Amino acid sequence: MIVKPLYLFDSQKTYVIAGGLGGIGRSIARWMAERGARHLLFLSRSGTTRQEARALLEELNAQQVQALAPQCDITDLKQLRTVVEEACKQMPPIKGCIQGAMVLRVRPNPAFPQIIICFRAQMLINDRILFSKP
Ligand SMILES: NC(=O)c1ccc[n+]([C@@H]2O[C@H](COP(=O)([O-])OP(=O)(O)OC[C@H]3O[C@@H](n4cnc5c(N)ncnc54)[C@H](OP(=O)(O)O)[C@@H]3O)[C@@H](O)[C@H]2O)c1
Protein backbone atom coordinates (compact mmCIF):
# COMPACT_ATOMS: atom_id res chain seq x y z
CA MET A 1 0.00 0.00 0.00
CA ILE A 2 1.35 3.44 -0.93
CA VAL A 3 0.64 6.11 1.68
CA LYS A 4 0.47 9.65 0.33
CA PRO A 5 2.25 12.16 2.60
CA LEU A 6 -0.16 14.47 4.40
CA TYR A 7 2.08 17.47 3.79
CA LEU A 8 4.16 18.38 0.75
CA PHE A 9 6.83 21.08 0.62
CA ASP A 10 7.01 23.59 -2.22
CA SER A 11 9.59 22.30 -4.71
CA GLN A 12 10.01 25.81 -6.16
CA LYS A 13 11.02 27.44 -2.87
CA THR A 14 13.96 27.26 -0.48
CA TYR A 15 13.75 26.02 3.09
CA VAL A 16 16.41 27.02 5.60
CA ILE A 17 17.47 24.56 8.29
CA ALA A 18 19.61 26.32 10.89
CA GLY A 19 21.71 23.73 12.69
CA GLY A 20 20.46 21.30 10.07
CA LEU A 21 23.64 19.29 9.88
CA GLY A 22 23.21 18.04 13.44
CA GLY A 23 21.44 14.84 14.39
CA ILE A 24 17.83 15.95 14.22
CA GLY A 25 18.46 18.39 11.38
CA ARG A 26 19.77 15.65 9.09
CA SER A 27 16.65 13.56 9.76
CA ILE A 28 14.41 16.57 9.13
CA ALA A 29 16.19 17.28 5.84
CA ARG A 30 15.66 13.72 4.61
CA TRP A 31 12.02 13.87 5.67
CA MET A 32 11.53 17.16 3.82
CA ALA A 33 13.20 15.82 0.67
CA GLU A 34 10.88 12.80 0.75
CA ARG A 35 8.00 15.25 0.83
CA GLY A 36 9.00 17.36 -2.12
CA ALA A 37 11.52 19.92 -0.85
CA ARG A 38 14.09 20.52 -3.59
CA HIS A 39 16.10 23.46 -2.25
CA LEU A 40 17.60 23.28 1.23
CA LEU A 41 19.93 25.81 2.83
CA PHE A 42 21.78 24.49 5.87
CA LEU A 43 23.34 27.00 8.25
CA SER A 44 25.96 25.90 10.75
CA ARG A 45 29.34 27.07 11.93
CA SER A 46 31.13 23.99 10.62
CA GLY A 47 29.48 23.87 7.17
CA THR A 48 30.76 20.92 5.16
CA THR A 49 33.87 20.29 7.24
CA ARG A 50 32.36 17.16 8.81
CA GLN A 51 32.11 13.94 6.85
CA GLU A 52 28.47 13.32 7.79
CA ALA A 53 27.58 16.76 6.46
CA ARG A 54 29.23 16.08 3.11
CA ALA A 55 27.56 12.66 2.95
CA LEU A 56 24.15 14.22 3.55
CA LEU A 57 24.65 16.80 0.80
CA GLU A 58 25.72 14.07 -1.64
CA GLU A 59 22.71 11.99 -0.68
CA LEU A 60 20.36 14.94 -1.24
CA ASN A 61 22.01 15.93 -4.51
CA ALA A 62 21.46 12.38 -5.76
CA GLN A 63 17.74 12.97 -5.15
CA GLN A 64 17.83 16.17 -7.23
CA VAL A 65 17.78 18.32 -4.12
CA GLN A 66 19.88 21.48 -4.29
CA ALA A 67 21.57 21.56 -0.89
CA LEU A 68 23.95 24.33 0.14
CA ALA A 69 25.74 24.43 3.48
CA PRO A 70 27.75 27.63 3.89
CA GLN A 71 29.48 28.18 7.20
CA CYS A 72 27.41 30.60 9.26
CA ASP A 73 27.08 31.43 12.93
CA ILE A 74 23.42 32.38 13.16
CA THR A 75 24.08 34.51 16.24
CA ASP A 76 26.24 36.81 14.10
CA LEU A 77 23.59 38.84 12.28
CA LYS A 78 26.01 40.52 9.88
CA GLN A 79 27.38 37.16 8.81
CA LEU A 80 23.88 35.70 8.65
CA ARG A 81 22.67 38.47 6.35
CA THR A 82 25.69 38.12 4.04
CA VAL A 83 25.40 34.33 3.83
CA VAL A 84 21.65 34.44 3.15
CA GLU A 85 22.07 37.12 0.50
CA GLU A 86 24.75 35.08 -1.27
CA ALA A 87 22.65 31.91 -1.12
CA CYS A 88 19.59 33.74 -2.48
CA LYS A 89 21.54 34.49 -5.67
CA GLN A 90 21.66 30.76 -6.37
CA MET A 91 18.40 29.56 -4.87
CA PRO A 92 14.66 30.31 -5.15
CA PRO A 93 12.98 32.59 -2.58
CA ILE A 94 12.88 31.32 0.98
CA LYS A 95 9.54 29.96 2.15
CA GLY A 96 10.33 28.50 5.56
CA CYS A 97 12.89 28.06 8.28
CA ILE A 98 13.48 25.37 10.85
CA GLN A 99 15.62 26.32 13.82
CA GLY A 100 17.64 23.34 15.02
CA ALA A 101 20.81 25.15 16.07
CA MET A 102 21.70 24.45 19.64
CA VAL A 103 24.63 24.45 21.99
CA LEU A 104 24.13 22.30 25.05
CA ARG A 105 26.46 22.54 28.02
CA VAL A 106 26.27 20.47 31.17
CA ARG A 107 26.85 23.40 33.52
CA PRO A 108 23.82 25.69 33.16
CA ASN A 109 25.30 29.08 34.04
CA PRO A 110 27.96 29.50 31.31
CA ALA A 111 25.67 28.02 28.65
CA PHE A 112 22.59 30.08 29.37
CA PRO A 113 23.58 33.34 27.60
CA GLN A 114 24.57 31.42 24.45
CA ILE A 115 21.28 29.54 24.26
CA ILE A 116 19.33 32.76 24.72
CA ILE A 117 21.34 34.32 21.87
CA CYS A 118 20.34 31.43 19.59
CA PHE A 119 16.66 31.91 20.32
CA ARG A 120 16.90 35.66 19.71
CA ALA A 121 18.66 34.96 16.43
CA GLN A 122 15.75 32.79 15.37
CA MET A 123 13.34 35.69 15.80
CA LEU A 124 15.61 37.95 13.82
CA ILE A 125 16.01 35.36 11.08
CA ASN A 126 12.26 35.21 10.64
CA ASP A 127 11.53 38.87 10.96
CA ARG A 128 14.35 40.69 9.28
CA ILE A 129 16.55 38.55 7.13
CA LEU A 130 15.13 35.45 5.52
CA PHE A 131 11.72 36.70 4.54
CA SER A 132 12.66 40.17 3.42
CA LYS A 133 13.31 38.66 -0.03
CA PRO A 134 10.48 38.36 -2.58
N1 LIG B 1 18.54 15.20 20.15
C1 LIG B 1 17.41 15.12 20.85
O1 LIG B 1 17.06 14.08 21.43
C2 LIG B 1 16.46 16.28 20.94
C3 LIG B 1 15.20 16.10 21.51
C4 LIG B 1 14.31 17.17 21.54
C5 LIG B 1 14.67 18.40 21.00
N2 LIG B 1 15.88 18.54 20.46
C6 LIG B 1 16.20 19.86 19.90
O2 LIG B 1 16.56 19.73 18.52
C7 LIG B 1 17.57 20.68 18.20
C8 LIG B 1 18.78 19.97 17.54
O3 LIG B 1 19.19 18.85 18.33
P1 LIG B 1 20.34 17.89 17.81
O4 LIG B 1 20.35 16.69 18.65
O5 LIG B 1 20.20 17.74 16.32
O6 LIG B 1 21.64 18.75 18.16
P2 LIG B 1 23.07 18.72 17.45
O7 LIG B 1 23.33 17.41 16.77
O8 LIG B 1 24.05 19.23 18.44
O9 LIG B 1 22.87 19.81 16.30
C9 LIG B 1 22.82 21.16 16.60
C10 LIG B 1 23.47 21.88 15.46
O10 LIG B 1 23.41 23.26 15.74
C11 LIG B 1 24.51 23.87 15.11
N3 LIG B 1 24.77 25.13 15.76
C12 LIG B 1 25.02 25.35 17.07
N4 LIG B 1 25.22 26.66 17.28
C13 LIG B 1 25.08 27.27 16.09
C14 LIG B 1 25.19 28.61 15.66
N5 LIG B 1 25.48 29.60 16.51
N6 LIG B 1 25.00 28.89 14.35
C15 LIG B 1 24.70 27.92 13.49
N7 LIG B 1 24.58 26.62 13.82
C16 LIG B 1 24.78 26.30 15.11
C17 LIG B 1 25.64 22.86 15.27
O11 LIG B 1 26.54 22.90 14.17
P3 LIG B 1 27.94 23.69 14.30
O12 LIG B 1 28.57 23.25 15.57
O13 LIG B 1 28.68 23.31 13.08
O14 LIG B 1 27.57 25.14 14.32
C18 LIG B 1 24.93 21.51 15.26
O15 LIG B 1 25.08 20.84 14.02
C19 LIG B 1 17.92 21.38 19.48
O16 LIG B 1 17.25 22.62 19.51
C20 LIG B 1 17.39 20.46 20.57
O17 LIG B 1 17.05 21.16 21.74
C21 LIG B 1 16.78 17.53 20.40
The ligand as an SDF file (V2000), in Angstrom:
LIG
                    3D

 48 52  0  0  0  0  0  0  0  0999 V2000
   18.5380   15.2020   20.1500 N   0  0  0  0  0  0  0  0  0  0  0  0
   17.4080   15.1160   20.8530 C   0  0  0  0  0  0  0  0  0  0  0  0
   17.0620   14.0780   21.4350 O   0  0  0  0  0  0  0  0  0  0  0  0
   16.4560   16.2790   20.9380 C   0  0  0  0  0  0  0  0  0  0  0  0
   15.2050   16.1050   21.5140 C   0  0  0  0  0  0  0  0  0  0  0  0
   14.3130   17.1700   21.5390 C   0  0  0  0  0  0  0  0  0  0  0  0
   14.6680   18.3960   21.0030 C   0  0  0  0  0  0  0  0  0  0  0  0
   15.8810   18.5420   20.4630 N   0  0  0  0  0  0  0  0  0  0  0  0
   16.2020   19.8580   19.9020 C   0  0  0  0  0  0  0  0  0  0  0  0
   16.5590   19.7310   18.5190 O   0  0  0  0  0  0  0  0  0  0  0  0
   17.5750   20.6770   18.2010 C   0  0  0  0  0  0  0  0  0  0  0  0
   18.7780   19.9690   17.5380 C   0  0  0  0  0  0  0  0  0  0  0  0
   19.1890   18.8540   18.3290 O   0  0  0  0  0  0  0  0  0  0  0  0
   20.3440   17.8920   17.8050 P   0  0  0  0  0  0  0  0  0  0  0  0
   20.3510   16.6920   18.6520 O   0  0  0  0  0  0  0  0  0  0  0  0
   20.2030   17.7430   16.3200 O   0  0  0  0  0  0  0  0  0  0  0  0
   21.6400   18.7450   18.1630 O   0  0  0  0  0  0  0  0  0  0  0  0
   23.0660   18.7160   17.4510 P   0  0  0  0  0  0  0  0  0  0  0  0
   23.3250   17.4080   16.7730 O   0  0  0  0  0  0  0  0  0  0  0  0
   24.0470   19.2320   18.4400 O   0  0  0  0  0  0  0  0  0  0  0  0
   22.8740   19.8050   16.3030 O   0  0  0  0  0  0  0  0  0  0  0  0
   22.8220   21.1560   16.6050 C   0  0  0  0  0  0  0  0  0  0  0  0
   23.4720   21.8770   15.4590 C   0  0  0  0  0  0  0  0  0  0  0  0
   23.4120   23.2600   15.7440 O   0  0  0  0  0  0  0  0  0  0  0  0
   24.5110   23.8670   15.1090 C   0  0  0  0  0  0  0  0  0  0  0  0
   24.7670   25.1330   15.7580 N   0  0  0  0  0  0  0  0  0  0  0  0
   25.0190   25.3520   17.0680 C   0  0  0  0  0  0  0  0  0  0  0  0
   25.2210   26.6590   17.2790 N   0  0  0  0  0  0  0  0  0  0  0  0
   25.0770   27.2700   16.0850 C   0  0  0  0  0  0  0  0  0  0  0  0
   25.1870   28.6050   15.6590 C   0  0  0  0  0  0  0  0  0  0  0  0
   25.4770   29.5970   16.5080 N   0  0  0  0  0  0  0  0  0  0  0  0
   24.9980   28.8890   14.3550 N   0  0  0  0  0  0  0  0  0  0  0  0
   24.7030   27.9170   13.4880 C   0  0  0  0  0  0  0  0  0  0  0  0
   24.5780   26.6210   13.8190 N   0  0  0  0  0  0  0  0  0  0  0  0
   24.7800   26.3020   15.1140 C   0  0  0  0  0  0  0  0  0  0  0  0
   25.6420   22.8640   15.2730 C   0  0  0  0  0  0  0  0  0  0  0  0
   26.5400   22.9000   14.1750 O   0  0  0  0  0  0  0  0  0  0  0  0
   27.9440   23.6950   14.3030 P   0  0  0  0  0  0  0  0  0  0  0  0
   28.5720   23.2470   15.5730 O   0  0  0  0  0  0  0  0  0  0  0  0
   28.6790   23.3070   13.0750 O   0  0  0  0  0  0  0  0  0  0  0  0
   27.5650   25.1390   14.3180 O   0  0  0  0  0  0  0  0  0  0  0  0
   24.9280   21.5060   15.2640 C   0  0  0  0  0  0  0  0  0  0  0  0
   25.0820   20.8370   14.0220 O   0  0  0  0  0  0  0  0  0  0  0  0
   17.9170   21.3790   19.4830 C   0  0  0  0  0  0  0  0  0  0  0  0
   17.2510   22.6170   19.5060 O   0  0  0  0  0  0  0  0  0  0  0  0
   17.3940   20.4580   20.5700 C   0  0  0  0  0  0  0  0  0  0  0  0
   17.0480   21.1640   21.7350 O   0  0  0  0  0  0  0  0  0  0  0  0
   16.7850   17.5320   20.4020 C   0  0  0  0  0  0  0  0  0  0  0  0
  1  2  1  0
  2  3  2  0
  2  4  1  0
  4  5  1  0
  4 48  2  0
  5  6  2  0
  6  7  1  0
  7  8  2  0
  8  9  1  0
  8 48  1  0
  9 10  1  0
  9 46  1  0
 10 11  1  0
 11 12  1  0
 11 44  1  0
 12 13  1  0
 13 14  1  0
 14 15  2  0
 14 16  1  0
 14 17  1  0
 17 18  1  0
 18 19  2  0
 18 20  1  0
 18 21  1  0
 21 22  1  0
 22 23  1  0
 23 24  1  0
 23 42  1  0
 24 25  1  0
 25 26  1  0
 25 36  1  0
 26 27  1  0
 26 35  1  0
 27 28  2  0
 28 29  1  0
 29 30  1  0
 29 35  2  0
 30 31  1  0
 30 32  2  0
 32 33  1  0
 33 34  2  0
 34 35  1  0
 36 37  1  0
 36 42  1  0
 37 38  1  0
 38 39  2  0
 38 40  1  0
 38 41  1  0
 42 43  1  0
 44 45  1  0
 44 46  1  0
 46 47  1  0
M  CHG  2   8   1  16  -1
M  END
$$$$
